[in-house]
Amino acid sequence: MTAETIWEKIQKGVFVIAEAGKNFIQTEEDQPVEEYLSNAMQLVDEVAKAGADAIKFQTHNVEDEQLNINVVAPHFKGSDRYYWVTRNTRATPIDKFWKPLKKYCDNRGVIFFSTPMSRGAAKILNEVGVDFWKVGSGDILDFVMLDYIRNTGKPIILSSGMSTLEEVEKAVKFLREKNNRVALLHCVSKYPCPPEDLNLKTIDFYKERFSMPIGFSDHSIGIEPDLVAVAMGATVLEKHFSMSRTLWGSDHQVSMTPEELKKLVDGVKKVTNDPKEKQRVLESDFAKRGMGSKEKILQDGETAFRPLFRKSLMAGQDIPLGTLVTAEMIYAMRPQVYATGVPSERYDSIVGRKTKVSLKKYDPIHYEVLED
């Protein structure tokens, strides 16, 4: 499929994404790149067998994503973030991992794309040749990266977990100023998310509020919420995918297995083609448990992620006094709670201003160091 045909399906059909993420890492001990690639290709094979439309990974570039500060995310106690992002960066060199993986997906008839976790990661993926972008919930306000991807003209899928309605609207507006092909996914950043917290009526809320395709990024166990979302009109489904929930890593425990992915694909086809099945799903006990309220809410369990995954603006290089700051001189980096720079969504207010002091690489950027 081309970007145009993918975008057409997102607008009119149901685009099913197996979110492999970093699930090619399966052991606490580091492994050779060749093993990571083999694991990723095995995941691709299972996606092809199940008949899902796409497999999505996550791409890291530690240099412009994560400061060397010891923090541990609530959903993965197995590693501090700096080490985990560094390991992912080293595990996936562009010529030995990403390019051969993209080629393998093409040969298997599975659409390849990935979530860039920074502008540097997006540049890697652009070189690999993705036709689509996915923005994770943690980066919805990384306007440094969003500016880069919106200017490519490629369609964008935006997740909205751990965010307020105001933040979602701000990100959507920023992207659509230069790129109108944007889809928005309802998402709750809980791992795993219990049915009572899914708040699936947010899908209806988004459909009424935004003129764009609306979908669902799911962190729950089981396929029931995804079938309900499709019955409600979601045209994009994204769900974590792994060979097994017993493997070591950040997302395996909240992932579908190959057997469950096949059931999901078959279930989606049945809901979309059989009005009686659609009605049955909407009237199911699970649907009643998972609907919640028709609004976009930031849930208590999501707030713990925000200080660690939101980003601040940092100097991406040494910047002498009196320099006119350009976009390429700026990094947006985690964790915001310790980075102390201007929040990443204020990126536009920094570009084009001169420095009043010299900055070293990774110094936080504050308004006080810039001329008015």
Salt bridges, closest charged atoms under 4 A:
GLU4 OE2 - ARG181 NH1 3.61
GLU8 OE2 - LYS12 NZ 3.94
GLU19 OE2 - LYS56 NZ 2.85
ASP30 OD1 - ARG87 NE 3.59
ASP45 OD1 - ARG108 NE 2.92
GLU46 OE2 - LYS49 NZ 3.54
ASP53 OD1 - LYS9 NZ 2.66
GLU63 OE2 - LYS361 NZ 2.63
GLU65 OE1 - HIS60 ND1 2.79
GLU65 OE2 - ARG334 NH2 3.23
ASP95 OD1 - LYS99 NZ 3.41
ASP106 OD2 - LYS102 NZ 2.92
GLU127 OE2 - LYS99 NZ 3.36
ASP139 OD1 - LYS311 NZ 3.05
ASP139 OD1 - ARG334 NH1 2.70
ASP142 OD2 - LYS311 NZ 2.86
ASP147 OD1 - ARG150 NE 2.93
GLU167 OE2 - ARG306 NH2 2.87
GLU167 OE1 - ARG310 NH2 3.36
GLU169 OE2 - ARG209 NE 2.56
GLU177 OE1 - ARG150 NH1 3.32
GLU177 OE2 - LYS173 NZ 3.09
GLU196 OE2 - ARG289 NH2 2.93
ASP197 OD2 - LYS190 NZ 2.87
GLU208 OE2 - LYS294 NZ 2.53
ASP218 OD2 - LYS239 NZ 2.45
ASP226 OD2 - LYS239 NZ 3.37
GLU238 OE2 - LYS56 NZ 3.96
GLU238 OE2 - LYS134 NZ 2.82
GLU260 OE1 - ARG245 NH1 2.79
ASP266 OD2 - LYS262 NZ 2.82
GLU277 OE2 - ARG280 NH2 2.83
GLU328 OE1 - LYS123 NZ 2.76
